[in-house]
Amino acid sequence: MRRGVYAGSFDPVTNGHLWMIERGVELFDEMIVAIGENPDKKYTFNHNERLQMLQETTAHLPRVRVETFQNCFLVDFAREQGANFILRGIREAADYEFERKMRYINADLAPHIDTVFLMPPREIAEVSSTMVKGLIGPEGWKEVVSQYVPGPILARLVAWREAEWPQTPNDWT
């Protein structure tokens, strides 16, 4: 069985993440999407919210399993899950340099687990969770952000924005 792991913080899930997951389903018999917890990172959405967002976004993909891991290397998590592949996305040169180094370290730790790199299509290559969150607020933001996130995520972002800034003086909605 070909089992792949695709990990990230998914804060929030973007169309780029979904593209990677859907390609993973095409490549592997089982795709594990894993939420990594980094204690040094400040998240907009808590662990349970990110888990729910991923489950909602991948509900149409029957061979996807959503998991979480913390306090261990991704390659160790992959080994524990019986995965033989780690799926990683490359959007730009800096991603390549980082992922290339990690691939070699992972191979030292678990030579039987291969890393597969994918490059997303141009129209979503620049999309990141940070970029999406930075677009929230000004007039027309919902239409702009809807291009970069799956439908269930847009609804969550709208609710988050209303909870964070219920009535701003300029009322950007």
C-alpha positions in Angstrom: 0.0 0.0 0.0 1.3 3.5 -0.9 0.6 5.7 2.1 1.5 9.4 2.0 1.7 12.1 4.6 1.1 15.8 3.9 1.7 18.0 6.9 1.2 21.6 7.7 -0.3 24.0 10.2 -3.3 24.7 8.0 -4.1 28.0 9.7 -6.4 28.2 7.6 -6.6 25.7 4.8 -6.1 27.3 1.4 -6.8 26.2 -2.2 -3.1 25.4 -2.4 -3.4 23.0 0.5 -6.5 21.4 -1.1 -4.7 21.1 -4.5 -1.8 19.2 -2.7 -4.2 16.9 -0.9 -6.1 16.1 -4.1 -2.9 15.3 -5.9 -1.8 13.2 -3.0 -5.0 11.2 -3.3 -4.2 10.6 -7.0 -0.7 9.4 -6.1 -1.3 7.3 -3.0 -3.7 4.6 -1.8 -4.2 6.5 1.4 -3.4 10.1 2.1 -2.8 11.2 5.7 -3.2 15.0 6.2 -1.4 15.9 9.5 -1.7 19.0 11.5 1.6 19.8 13.0 1.8 21.7 16.3 4.7 24.1 16.6 4.9 25.6 20.1 6.8 28.6 18.7 4.0 29.6 16.4 1.0 31.7 17.2 -2.1 30.3 15.5 -5.2 32.3 14.5 -7.4 29.1 14.8 -7.0 26.7 17.6 -6.2 23.0 17.2 -9.8 21.8 17.1 -10.9 24.5 14.6 -8.0 23.6 12.2 -8.9 19.9 12.6 -12.6 20.7 11.8 -11.6 22.9 8.8 -9.5 20.1 7.3 -12.2 17.5 7.9 -14.8 19.7 6.2 -12.5 20.6 3.3 -11.5 17.0 2.6 -14.9 15.3 3.3 -15.3 14.6 -0.5 -12.1 12.6 -0.5 -12.7 9.1 1.0 -9.1 8.0 1.1 -8.0 11.0 3.2 -7.5 10.7 7.0 -6.9 13.8 9.1 -4.5 13.4 12.0 -2.4 15.6 14.3 1.1 15.3 15.7 3.3 17.2 18.1 6.7 17.0 19.7 8.1 14.7 17.1 9.7 14.9 13.7 7.4 14.6 10.7 9.4 11.6 9.4 8.9 9.9 12.8 5.2 10.5 12.6 5.2 9.2 9.0 7.0 6.0 10.2 4.5 5.6 13.1 1.6 5.8 10.5 3.2 3.2 8.3 3.7 5.8 5.5 6.2 5.3 2.8 6.0 8.8 1.3 6.0 12.4 2.6 4.4 14.9 0.3 5.7 18.5 0.2 4.9 21.5 -1.9 7.4 23.8 -3.6 6.1 27.3 -4.3 9.4 29.2 -4.7 13.2 28.8 -4.6 13.3 29.3 -0.8 10.8 26.4 -0.3 13.0 24.2 -2.5 16.2 25.0 -0.5 14.5 24.3 2.8 12.7 21.1 1.6 15.8 19.8 -0.2 17.7 19.9 3.1 14.8 18.3 5.1 14.5 15.5 2.5 18.1 14.5 3.1 17.8 14.7 6.9 14.6 12.6 6.7 16.4 10.1 4.5 19.1 9.8 7.2 16.4 9.1 9.8 14.1 6.9 7.7 15.7 5.7 4.4 12.6 3.8 3.4 10.4 6.9 3.4 10.6 8.9 0.2 9.8 12.6 -0.2 7.7 13.6 -3.2 7.7 17.3 -4.2 4.9 18.9 -6.2 4.7 22.4 -7.6 1.2 23.9 -7.6 -0.2 25.6 -10.7 0.7 29.3 -11.2 -2.7 30.6 -10.1 -2.3 29.2 -6.6 1.5 29.1 -6.3 1.7 32.3 -4.2 -1.2 31.5 -1.9 -0.3 31.0 1.8 -2.4 31.0 4.9 -0.5 34.2 6.0 -1.4 36.0 2.8 -5.0 35.0 3.0 -5.3 36.3 6.6 -3.7 39.6 5.5 -6.4 40.2 2.9 -9.2 40.1 5.5 -10.9 43.3 6.4 -11.1 46.0 3.7 -14.2 46.4 1.6 -14.6 43.6 -0.9 -12.3 41.2 1.1 -14.8 38.3 0.9 -14.7 38.2 -2.9 -10.9 38.5 -3.0 -10.4 35.8 -0.3 -13.0 33.4 -1.9 -10.5 32.9 -4.8 -7.9 31.5 -2.4 -9.8 29.3 0.1 -12.4 26.5 -0.2 -16.0 27.5 0.6 -16.2 26.1 4.1 -13.1 28.0 5.0 -14.4 31.3 3.7 -17.5 30.9 6.0 -15.2 30.3 9.0 -13.1 33.3 8.1 -16.2 35.5 7.9 -17.3 34.3 11.3 -13.8 34.8 12.7 -13.6 38.3 11.3 -17.0 39.2 12.8 -15.9 37.8 16.2 -12.6 39.6 16.2 -13.9 43.0 14.9 -17.7 43.0 15.5 -18.2 46.7 14.7 -15.3 48.6 13.4 -15.7 52.4 12.8 -15.4 51.9 9.0 -17.4 48.7 9.0 -15.4 47.0 6.3 -18.0 44.4 5.4 
